[in-house]
């Protein structure tokens, strides 16, 4: 299972998977890869919990083992 992670590290890892952004939009920022768009939490709220990271990975279609390798 992914660990708690900082906002900056989350964005860096998603960029390694080919996502662009983050972009502003509505209540949350988002990152996109082609037509796939994932919402990411605010960078002002502290570390992102492991449960939320898991949910974002599920929505992005990223395997947890691949996430841990990067």
Secondary structure as a PSIPRED ss2 file (coil, helix, strand):
# PSIPRED VFORMAT (PSIPRED V4.0)

   1 X C   1.000  0.000  0.000
   2 X C   1.000  0.000  0.000
   3 X C   1.000  0.000  0.000
   4 X C   1.000  0.000  0.000
   5 X E   0.000  0.000  1.000
   6 X C   1.000  0.000  0.000
   7 X H   0.000  1.000  0.000
   8 X H   0.000  1.000  0.000
   9 X H   0.000  1.000  0.000
  10 X H   0.000  1.000  0.000
  11 X H   0.000  1.000  0.000
  12 X H   0.000  1.000  0.000
  13 X H   0.000  1.000  0.000
  14 X H   0.000  1.000  0.000
  15 X H   0.000  1.000  0.000
  16 X H   0.000  1.000  0.000
  17 X C   1.000  0.000  0.000
  18 X C   1.000  0.000  0.000
  19 X C   1.000  0.000  0.000
  20 X E   0.000  0.000  1.000
  21 X E   0.000  0.000  1.000
  22 X E   0.000  0.000  1.000
  23 X E   0.000  0.000  1.000
  24 X C   1.000  0.000  0.000
  25 X C   1.000  0.000  0.000
  26 X C   1.000  0.000  0.000
  27 X C   1.000  0.000  0.000
  28 X C   1.000  0.000  0.000
  29 X E   0.000  0.000  1.000
  30 X E   0.000  0.000  1.000
  31 X E   0.000  0.000  1.000
  32 X E   0.000  0.000  1.000
  33 X E   0.000  0.000  1.000
  34 X C   1.000  0.000  0.000
  35 X C   1.000  0.000  0.000
  36 X E   0.000  0.000  1.000
  37 X E   0.000  0.000  1.000
  38 X E   0.000  0.000  1.000
  39 X E   0.000  0.000  1.000
  40 X E   0.000  0.000  1.000
  41 X C   1.000  0.000  0.000
  42 X C   1.000  0.000  0.000
  43 X C   1.000  0.000  0.000
  44 X C   1.000  0.000  0.000
  45 X C   1.000  0.000  0.000
  46 X C   1.000  0.000  0.000
  47 X C   1.000  0.000  0.000
  48 X E   0.000  0.000  1.000
  49 X C   1.000  0.000  0.000
  50 X H   0.000  1.000  0.000
  51 X H   0.000  1.000  0.000
  52 X H   0.000  1.000  0.000
  53 X H   0.000  1.000  0.000
  54 X H   0.000  1.000  0.000
  55 X H   0.000  1.000  0.000
  56 X H   0.000  1.000  0.000
  57 X H   0.000  1.000  0.000
  58 X H   0.000  1.000  0.000
  59 X H   0.000  1.000  0.000
  60 X H   0.000  1.000  0.000
  61 X C   1.000  0.000  0.000
  62 X C   1.000  0.000  0.000
  63 X C   1.000  0.000  0.000
  64 X H   0.000  1.000  0.000
  65 X H   0.000  1.000  0.000
  66 X H   0.000  1.000  0.000
  67 X H   0.000  1.000  0.000
  68 X H   0.000  1.000  0.000
  69 X H   0.000  1.000  0.000
  70 X C   1.000  0.000  0.000
